[in-house]
Amino acid sequence: MKLFRRALLALGVAVGMATALRFKGKGDVPPQQGGWRDITPDK
């Protein structure tokens, strides 16, 4: 039973960390590099 509780605690901590990291990355900041570029015709 002690092992089962420790496993549940470890799983809960892992899920909590994953959730926190997922929501931490959400933001309305546009990317600083990459994206679309204007097409310039070759001459």
N, C-alpha and C positions, 0 to 999 in steps of 0.2 A: 504494500500500500504506500509505503514511503517513496519507493521508486516511481510509482504511478503519479504521485503528487509532484515530484520533482520534474518528471517528464511534462506534465501539464503546465507547470510553471515556466519551464524552458520554452515550450511551444507558445505560451501566451506572450512571453517577452519577445520572442522572434516575430510574432504577428504584430505586436505593438510597434516594434522598431520598423518593420516593413511599411506599416501604415503611416508612421510619422515621416519616413523618407519619401513616400509617395506624395503626401500632401505638402511637404516642404518644397518639392520641385515644381509645384503648380504656381504659376505666376504669369502676369501679363507683360513680361519683358520680351521685346522682340529680339531675335537672334542678332548678335553683333557681327557675325561673319557668315559668308555663304549667301544663299538665297538667289533670287533672280538677278540677271544682268541684262542690260540692253544689248540687243543683237546689232553688231556693226557689220555691214556687208563687206565682203572681201573685194579688193580692187585689183 
